């Protein structure tokens, strides 16, 4: 059986024999050296087309594993690691049995022996529908949908959607700029104040709900949103596929059709107005599309007296206090007030609580530390004043240099009998030469007067 490459090579060699091509041209067309081309022509004349084929075809490779080693490896895998993958099986062969093989070698042996089935030949996974949860509030699916909700009247934004799994009711709608931890904080707090605490929230694997860094070694394993839900005893479940949370995904399609048109009919073109209308739209949507639960029992739990939602929904990060009682967070330097409590925090880690409304608190073991922000603008003004003071000494030095040059110019040069030896240099344009003393003096005077005007106004 000839390959396409060998057929093309045979045709070119035949053209050389028929004197339609020169050997050098044939070697260039085949991408080989002229010497090798002459060798192929000799083999073609002696053996015909079979002489052009690769002579190593059908022969055993020089690096082929011995049959005894192959049988031993397959026997060990069948006895101990029949349900292992090639990578793990290779590691166990090296660690336990002292057999060092490549991962792809073990994979090839397992596939050939029928122990391992490659992913390309596996049967596709079938996603069968699951039953709805029995009670309202048992599972709430949450997701964000970025869309042109106001069409061309405003920029696109994101709608956070909360759908109950048992009834397909819309539990919460909130228009926000984008999906973030703080926007989910605000929407979830509004949900809890209206309905109570559900048993579980069902979301995707976004970084708001799950730590996606595989190399993370520190922390408690929760995101900021997950930590808040853990404090409220609400379970957060991340779906493996988008079809697993099909209730909220299908709700997006309905909302992108009906809600967009309702906003257009009412002339709503801002997120604030849309959030006010969301409650009316949810009531009409639920009246039309809601399903009856299997058990008429609402498992939403009321908020406990000690559930302070303002403190729960905060972004918390540890920061170490320096010897000068300072903490840096979010590109800002915070000066902690010097007192007995704050002195105990030197060299220790405190928590910076960032509220959704922008407020920040520094806490040490639950106690709030008073602080003030570092005013970097005053530091820049002080630097400008120092530069202005140095400018005066620079101006005095330039004045002395200018007076010395004027004195040198005033001295007369004695004229001789012949022509003067001093040649006048060709004139240059001001843009082509460097600034002289007069230009520098004028520029510095202008800068000094401008600086005095600025600092005079600030005073």
Secondary structure, DSSP 4 states (H G I P E B T S, - for coil): ---HHHHHHHHHHHHHHTTSS-HHHHHHHHTS-HHHHHHHHHHHHHHGGGGTS-TTTTSPPTTPPPHHHHHHHHHHHHHH-TTS-HHHHHHHHHHHH-----HHHHHHHHHHTTS---GGGSPPPP----PPPSSBTS-EEEEEEEE-TTGGGS--EEEEEEEETTT--EEEEEEESS--HHHHHHHHHHHHHHH-B-SEEEE-S-TTTS---TT--SS-S--HHHHHHHHTT-EEEE-SSGGGGHHHHHHHHHHHHHHHHHHHHTT--SHHHHHHHHHHHHHHHHHHH----SS--B-PBPPPTT--HHHHSEEEEEEEB-TTSEEEETTEEEEE--SHHHHTTBTSEEEEEEETTS-EEEEETTEEEPEEE--HHHHHHHHHHHHHHHHHHHHHHHHHHHHHHHHHHHSPPPP-SS--S-PPPPP--TTTS---HHHHHHHHHHHHHHHHHHHHHH-
